[in-house]
Amino acid sequence: MSQHSVRTRYQGDEVVVIAGYDRPLNDLFLQVLCHEDARAAAEECVLYSSLHEPQRDWTDINTVSDKLIELGIEVPDSLLEAVYLDQLFHVGNRMVRHHINQPPEVLLAG
């Protein structure tokens, strides 16, 4: 499974967006989580998960992009491009942290 993350904002609060490609399921996924500082104060830190909407076509990168637009969350183009390429080349065991104003950093390339 590949995992691409970025710190960004959702409804004025700092959040972490995680998206990636699940090679065994051949699906994409998307999560919006509370930022670490908010996790201590809140029990529920999953603000959105693609698991909550199984009727959507999670094999299409446009579904990920459309959902982010729907939620009003901006992510760097590099995140969506990387998730798409992971799916295209069936990449697993890859973790990358993306940033709004600087290049992504690869944390794990397997």
N, CA, C and O atoms as a DFTB+ gen file, in Angstrom:
440 C
 N C O
     1  1       0.840      -1.164       0.000
     2  2       0.000       0.000       0.000
     3  2       0.895       1.240       0.000
     4  3       1.868       1.323       0.750
     5  1       0.551       2.182      -0.842
     6  2       1.269       3.448      -0.818
     7  2       0.505       4.426       0.053
     8  3      -0.710       4.317       0.222
     9  1       1.236       5.381       0.602
    10  2       0.616       6.366       1.484
    11  2       1.262       7.726       1.243
    12  3       2.475       7.887       1.374
    13  1       0.434       8.690       0.890
    14  2       0.895      10.052       0.631
    15  2       0.144      10.979       1.579
    16  3      -1.084      10.942       1.648
    17  1       0.877      11.802       2.301
    18  2       0.238      12.655       3.299
    19  2       0.657      14.108       3.116
    20  3       1.696      14.413       2.531
    21  1      -0.187      14.988       3.635
    22  2       0.100      16.422       3.627
    23  2      -0.681      17.067       4.772
    24  3      -1.817      16.694       5.064
    25  1      -0.046      18.031       5.403
    26  2      -0.742      18.877       6.380
    27  2      -1.386      20.016       5.608
    28  3      -0.737      20.695       4.812
    29  1      -2.668      20.211       5.857
    30  2      -3.399      21.260       5.158
    31  2      -4.517      21.750       6.071
    32  3      -4.483      21.494       7.275
    33  1      -5.497      22.443       5.524
    34  2      -6.575      22.985       6.349
    35  2      -7.929      22.481       5.854
    36  3      -8.151      22.278       4.660
    37  1      -8.822      22.288       6.825
    38  2     -10.201      21.878       6.548
    39  2     -11.096      22.651       7.508
    40  3     -10.979      22.516       8.726
    41  1     -11.979      23.454       6.955
    42  2     -12.890      24.279       7.741
    43  2     -12.143      25.104       8.788
    44  3     -12.607      25.251       9.918
    45  1     -11.002      25.631       8.411
    46  2     -10.228      26.503       9.269
    47  2      -9.283      25.801      10.228
    48  3      -8.469      26.460      10.875
    49  1      -9.369      24.483      10.336
    50  2      -8.502      23.731      11.248
    51  2      -7.414      22.999      10.481
    52  3      -7.604      22.608       9.330
    53  1      -6.271      22.819      11.135
    54  2      -5.194      22.056      10.527
    55  2      -5.542      20.567      10.579
    56  3      -5.965      20.054      11.615
    57  1      -5.362      19.893       9.463
    58  2      -5.648      18.467       9.350
    59  2      -4.516      17.774       8.593
    60  3      -3.640      18.422       8.019
    61  1      -4.556      16.469       8.608
    62  2      -3.646      15.665       7.806
    63  2      -4.495      14.896       6.801
    64  3      -5.426      14.183       7.175
    65  1      -4.167      15.048       5.538
    66  2      -4.825      14.294       4.472
    67  2      -3.894      13.150       4.084
    68  3      -2.705      13.353       3.838
    69  1      -4.454      11.954       4.036
    70  2      -3.699      10.770       3.619
    71  2      -4.450      10.128       2.464
    72  3      -5.647       9.853       2.556
    73  1      -3.733       9.896       1.381
    74  2      -4.312       9.233       0.221
    75  2      -3.291       8.235      -0.295
    76  3      -2.092       8.384      -0.056
    77  1      -3.761       7.224      -0.999
    78  2      -2.823       6.254      -1.534
    79  2      -3.498       5.175      -2.341
    80  3      -4.687       5.236      -2.652
    81  1      -2.698       4.189      -2.667
    82  2      -3.127       3.065      -3.493
    83  2      -2.947       1.776      -2.699
    84  3      -1.868       1.496      -2.176
    85  1      -4.015       1.006      -2.622
    86  2      -3.988      -0.292      -1.945
    87  2      -3.827      -1.367      -3.014
    88  3      -4.779      -1.722      -3.709
    89  1      -2.610      -1.874      -3.129
    90  2      -2.286      -2.819      -4.204
    91  2      -3.114      -4.101      -4.131
    92  3      -3.638      -4.519      -5.164
    93  1      -3.266      -4.759      -2.958
    94  2      -4.057      -5.988      -2.928
    95  2      -5.523      -5.787      -3.342
    96  3      -6.114      -6.655      -3.984
    97  1      -6.101      -4.646      -2.972
    98  2      -7.497      -4.381      -3.323
    99  2      -7.646      -3.665      -4.659
   100  3      -8.748      -3.576      -5.200
   101  1      -6.538      -3.154      -5.192
   102  2      -6.540      -2.380      -6.438
   103  2      -7.497      -1.182      -6.337
   104  3      -8.228      -0.872      -7.277
   105  1      -7.473      -0.522      -5.179
   106  2      -8.317       0.630      -4.899
   107  2      -7.473       1.790      -4.402
   108  3      -6.357       1.610      -3.916
   109  1      -8.029       2.973      -4.536
   110  2      -7.444       4.161      -3.937
   111  2      -8.179       4.434      -2.628
   112  3      -9.285       3.940      -2.410
   113  1      -7.556       5.218      -1.771
   114  2      -8.233       5.579      -0.523
   115  2      -7.915       7.019      -0.163
   116  3      -6.948       7.606      -0.649
   117  1      -8.757       7.571       0.705
   118  2      -8.611       8.950       1.150
   119  2      -9.068       9.044       2.595
   120  3     -10.118       8.518       2.963
   121  1      -8.269       9.719       3.410
   122  2      -8.637       9.984       4.797
   123  2      -8.292      11.427       5.129
   124  3      -7.300      11.974       4.647
   125  1      -9.124      12.027       5.953
   126  2      -8.840      13.343       6.510
   127  2      -8.864      13.162       8.023
   128  3      -9.885      12.793       8.602
   129  1      -7.721      13.428       8.652
   130  2      -7.563      13.193      10.083
   131  2      -7.284      14.488      10.817
   132  3      -6.722      15.427      10.252
   133  1      -7.683      14.534      12.089
   134  2      -7.320      15.662      12.948
   135  2      -5.803      15.749      13.005
   136  3      -5.102      14.740      12.932
   137  1      -5.319      16.956      13.134
   138  2      -3.886      17.152      13.350
   139  2      -3.526      16.608      14.725
   140  3      -4.380      16.550      15.610
   141  1      -2.269      16.208      14.915
   142  2      -1.818      15.584      16.166
   143  2      -2.208      16.373      17.401
   144  3      -2.593      15.776      18.407
   145  1      -2.121      17.695      17.359
   146  2      -2.441      18.515      18.528
   147  2      -3.903      18.363      18.930
   148  3      -4.229      18.409      20.116
   149  1      -4.781      18.182      17.955
   150  2      -6.208      18.062      18.243
   151  2      -6.587      16.649      18.675
   152  3      -7.639      16.452      19.283
   153  1      -5.755      15.675      18.373
   154  2      -6.085      14.283      18.691
   155  2      -6.222      14.046      20.187
   156  3      -7.068      13.261      20.614
   157  1      -5.409      14.708      20.978
   158  2      -5.466      14.518      22.431
   159  2      -6.806      14.999      22.992
   160  3      -7.308      14.443      23.969
   161  1      -7.381      16.024      22.379
   162  2      -8.621      16.602      22.877
   163  2      -9.873      15.936      22.299
   164  3     -10.960      16.084      22.858
   165  1      -9.738      15.219      21.210
   166  2     -10.912      14.644      20.547
   167  2     -10.819      13.128      20.487
   168  3      -9.759      12.562      20.220
   169  1     -11.943      12.490      20.740
   170  2     -11.973      11.034      20.628
   171  2     -11.947      10.606      19.163
   172  3     -11.196       9.710      18.779
   173  1     -12.768      11.252      18.361
   174  2     -12.888      10.891      16.949
   175  2     -11.991      11.786      16.119
   176  3     -12.243      12.983      15.987
   177  1     -10.959      11.209      15.569
   178  2     -10.013      12.001      14.783
   179  2     -10.141      11.768      13.294
   180  3      -9.462      12.430      12.509
   181  1     -10.977      10.861      12.893
   182  2     -11.201      10.630      11.469
   183  2     -12.342      11.544      11.036
   184  3     -13.504      11.298      11.356
   185  1     -12.001      12.586      10.315
   186  2     -13.009      13.525       9.845
   187  2     -13.676      13.033       8.567
   188  3     -14.843      13.328       8.308
   189  1     -12.925      12.284       7.777
   190  2     -13.475      11.672       6.561
   191  2     -12.655      10.434       6.231
   192  3     -11.438      10.416       6.412
   193  1     -13.329       9.407       5.746
   194  2     -12.664       8.206       5.243
   195  2     -13.426       7.697       4.025
   196  3     -14.656       7.659       4.019
   197  1     -12.689       7.311       3.007
   198  2     -13.317       6.749       1.808
   199  2     -14.086       5.470       2.132
   200  3     -14.964       5.068       1.368
   201  1     -13.769       4.832       3.245
   202  2     -14.517       3.630       3.655
   203  2     -15.977       3.953       3.956
   204  3     -16.831       3.068       3.901
   205  1     -16.266       5.204       4.271
   206  2     -17.640       5.612       4.569
   207  2     -18.479       5.790       3.313
   208  3     -19.697       5.952       3.400
   209  1     -17.843       5.761       2.149
   210  2     -18.564       5.931       0.890
   211  2     -18.158       4.850      -0.110
   212  3     -17.552       5.161      -1.136
   213  1     -18.478       3.600       0.168
   214  2     -18.058       2.515      -0.725
   215  2     -18.733       2.563      -2.093
   216  3     -18.259       1.925      -3.033
   217  1     -19.832       3.310      -2.222
   218  2     -20.528       3.395      -3.502
   219  2     -19.763       4.210      -4.535
   220  3     -20.039       4.108      -5.730
   221  1     -18.811       5.015      -4.092
   222  2     -17.996       5.794      -5.037
   223  2     -16.987       4.873      -5.734
   224  3     -16.634       3.812      -5.219
   225  1     -16.540       5.299      -6.897
   226  2     -15.574       4.515      -7.670
   227  2     -14.159       4.853      -7.213
   228  3     -13.529       5.760      -7.757
   229  1     -13.661       4.131      -6.222
   230  2     -12.334       4.391      -5.663
   231  2     -11.216       3.779      -6.497
   232  3     -10.081       3.675      -6.032
   233  1     -11.528       3.375      -7.724
   234  2     -10.474       2.958      -8.653
   235  2     -10.077       4.110      -9.575
   236  3      -9.184       3.960     -10.409
   237  1     -10.738       5.258      -9.425
   238  2     -10.532       6.409     -10.306
   239  2      -9.938       7.574      -9.507
   240  3     -10.530       8.010      -8.519
   241  1      -8.786       8.075      -9.922
   242  2      -8.129       9.185      -9.226
   243  2      -9.015      10.424      -9.202
   244  3      -8.891      11.249      -8.298
   245  1      -9.902      10.569     -10.175
   246  2     -10.818      11.711     -10.184
   247  2     -11.775      11.677      -9.001
   248  3     -12.237      12.725      -8.551
   249  1     -12.077      10.495      -8.496
   250  2     -12.928      10.376      -7.309
   251  2     -12.231      10.999      -6.107
   252  3     -12.860      11.702      -5.316
   253  1     -10.943      10.743      -5.969
   254  2     -10.165      11.331      -4.874
   255  2     -10.146      12.852      -5.033
   256  3     -10.429      13.581      -4.082
   257  1      -9.818      13.321      -6.216
   258  2      -9.758      14.753      -6.491
   259  2     -11.113      15.419      -6.271
   260  3     -11.195      16.477      -5.646
   261  1     -12.167      14.806      -6.779
   262  2     -13.512      15.371      -6.633
   263  2     -13.927      15.455      -5.164
   264  3     -14.544      16.437      -4.753
   265  1     -13.595      14.441      -4.376
   266  2     -13.965      14.454      -2.961
   267  2     -13.223      15.553      -2.215
   268  3     -13.801      16.219      -1.356
   269  1     -11.956      15.749      -2.533
   270  2     -11.195      16.826      -1.902
   271  2     -11.805      18.192      -2.250
   272  3     -11.903      19.070      -1.392
   273  1     -12.205      18.360      -3.489
   274  2     -12.855      19.605      -3.910
   275  2     -14.177      19.768      -3.158
   276  3     -14.493      20.853      -2.670
   277  1     -14.935      18.694      -3.072
   278  2     -16.218      18.695      -2.354
   279  2     -16.035      19.117      -0.893
   280  3     -16.860      19.847      -0.344
   281  1     -14.956      18.656      -0.275
   282  2     -14.673      18.986       1.121
   283  2     -14.029      20.372       1.274
   284  3     -13.922      20.894       2.384
   285  1     -13.603      20.958       0.152
   286  2     -12.946      22.261       0.206
   287  2     -11.521      22.186       0.710
   288  3     -11.021      23.127       1.327
   289  1     -10.866      21.064       0.445
   290  2      -9.495      20.846       0.910
   291  2      -8.539      20.941      -0.269
   292  3      -8.720      20.279      -1.291
   293  1      -7.514      21.780      -0.109
   294  2      -6.493      21.909      -1.137
   295  2      -5.283      21.064      -0.763
   296  3      -4.815      21.090       0.376
   297  1      -4.786      20.314      -1.741
   298  2      -3.563      19.525      -1.574
   299  2      -2.645      19.845      -2.744
   300  3      -3.111      20.291      -3.792
   301  1      -1.349      19.624      -2.579
   302  2      -0.441      19.868      -3.702
   303  2      -0.731      18.908      -4.863
   304  3      -1.124      17.761      -4.651
   305  1      -0.531      19.393      -6.076
   306  2      -0.708      18.539      -7.253
   307  2       0.163      17.295      -7.162
   308  3      -0.207      16.232      -7.659
   309  1       1.319      17.432      -6.528
   310  2       2.245      16.299      -6.427
   311  2       1.618      15.106      -5.717
   312  3       1.944      13.961      -6.031
   313  1       0.719      15.358      -4.758
   314  2       0.078      14.265      -4.032
   315  2      -0.826      13.456      -4.962
   316  3      -0.731      12.229      -5.011
   317  1      -1.690      14.132      -5.687
   318  2      -2.600      13.427      -6.596
   319  2      -1.840      12.730      -7.724
   320  3      -2.175      11.609      -8.106
   321  1      -0.823      13.398      -8.250
   322  2      -0.018      12.788      -9.311
   323  2       0.677      11.521      -8.815
   324  3       0.724      10.517      -9.525
   325  1       1.213      11.570      -7.605
   326  2       1.931      10.423      -7.052
   327  2       0.988       9.251      -6.788
   328  3       1.340       8.102      -7.054
   329  1      -0.197       9.532      -6.272
   330  2      -1.173       8.461      -6.037
   331  2      -1.573       7.822      -7.362
   332  3      -1.666       6.599      -7.466
   333  1      -1.807       8.649      -8.369
   334  2      -2.152       8.132      -9.694
   335  2      -1.037       7.239     -10.252
   336  3      -1.305       6.159     -10.779
   337  1       0.209       7.697     -10.133
   338  2       1.335       6.899     -10.639
   339  2       1.510       5.600      -9.853
   340  3       1.853       4.568     -10.429
   341  1       1.277       5.646      -8.548
   342  2       1.337       4.414      -7.753
   343  2       0.325       3.401      -8.272
   344  3       0.634       2.218      -8.413
   345  1      -0.878       3.871      -8.552
   346  2      -1.912       2.984      -9.081
   347  2      -1.523       2.463     -10.466
   348  3      -1.655       1.271     -10.747
   349  1      -1.051       3.346     -11.312
   350  2      -0.689       2.974     -12.675
   351  2       0.391       1.890     -12.703
   352  3       0.340       0.966     -13.514
   353  1       1.377       2.021     -11.794
   354  2       2.496       1.082     -11.770
   355  2       2.402       0.047     -10.649
   356  3       3.365      -0.672     -10.382
   357  1       1.228      -0.029      -9.986
   358  2       0.978      -1.009      -8.906
   359  2       2.057      -0.958      -7.824
   360  3       2.620      -1.980      -7.433
   361  1       2.328       0.254      -7.356
   362  2       3.366       0.466      -6.346
   363  2       2.796       0.213      -4.963
   364  3       1.686       0.643      -4.651
   365  1       3.554      -0.480      -4.144
   366  2       3.191      -0.688      -2.750
   367  2       4.364      -0.318      -1.868
   368  3       5.463      -0.076      -2.368
   369  1       4.149      -0.269      -0.569
   370  2       5.215       0.008       0.399
   371  2       5.960       1.299       0.093
   372  3       7.190       1.327       0.065
   373  1       5.212       2.352      -0.134
   374  2       5.803       3.665      -0.402
   375  2       5.111       4.699       0.458
   376  3       3.882       4.772       0.484
   377  1       5.896       5.500       1.162
   378  2       5.351       6.576       1.985
   379  2       6.045       7.885       1.609
   380  3       7.272       7.973       1.572
   381  1       5.224       8.893       1.333
   382  2       5.757      10.187       0.924
   383  2       4.987      11.282       1.668
   384  3       3.759      11.255       1.750
   385  1       5.736      12.237       2.202
   386  2       5.125      13.405       2.840
   387  2       5.218      14.562       1.848
   388  3       6.303      14.941       1.407
   389  1       4.071      15.105       1.513
   390  2       3.998      16.222       0.570
   391  2       3.863      17.520       1.352
   392  3       3.404      17.539       2.494
   393  1       4.274      18.599       0.705
   394  2       4.225      19.920       1.331
   395  2       3.616      20.903       0.347
   396  3       3.698      20.723      -0.868
   397  1       3.010      21.934       0.887
   398  2       2.366      22.931       0.032
   399  2       3.389      23.713      -0.781
   400  3       3.180      23.940      -1.973
   401  1       4.492      24.129      -0.161
   402  2       5.438      25.017      -0.846
   403  2       6.850      24.476      -0.969
   404  3       7.797      25.254      -1.084
   405  1       7.010      23.171      -0.947
   406  2       8.335      22.592      -1.143
   407  2       8.177      21.185      -1.706
   408  3       7.081      20.627      -1.671
   409  1       9.249      20.610      -2.221
   410  2       9.153      19.276      -2.824
   411  2       8.774      18.208      -1.800
   412  3       9.034      18.366      -0.608
   413  1       8.164      17.133      -2.264
   414  2       7.805      16.035      -1.365
   415  2       9.056      15.341      -0.822
   416  3      10.117      15.373      -1.446
   417  1       8.914      14.712       0.351
   418  2      10.018      13.925       0.893
   419  2       9.586      12.475       1.008
   420  3       8.551      12.158       1.594
   421  1      10.407      11.601       0.434
   422  2      10.130      10.167       0.449
   423  2      10.576       9.614       1.795
   424  3      11.741       9.747       2.169
   425  1       9.653       8.995       2.522
   426  2       9.948       8.422       3.828
   427  2      10.267       6.935       3.717
   428  3      11.056       6.400       4.496
   429  1       9.645       6.273       2.741
   430  2       9.860       4.843       2.525
   431  2       9.618       4.541       1.055
   432  3       8.567       4.882       0.511
   433  1      10.576       3.910       0.418
   434  2      10.429       3.496      -0.977
   435  2      10.768       2.029      -1.054
   436  3      11.936       1.650      -0.974
   437  1       9.752       1.199      -1.208
   438  2       9.990      -0.242      -1.180
   439  2       9.682      -0.945      -2.408
   440  3       9.849      -2.162      -2.482
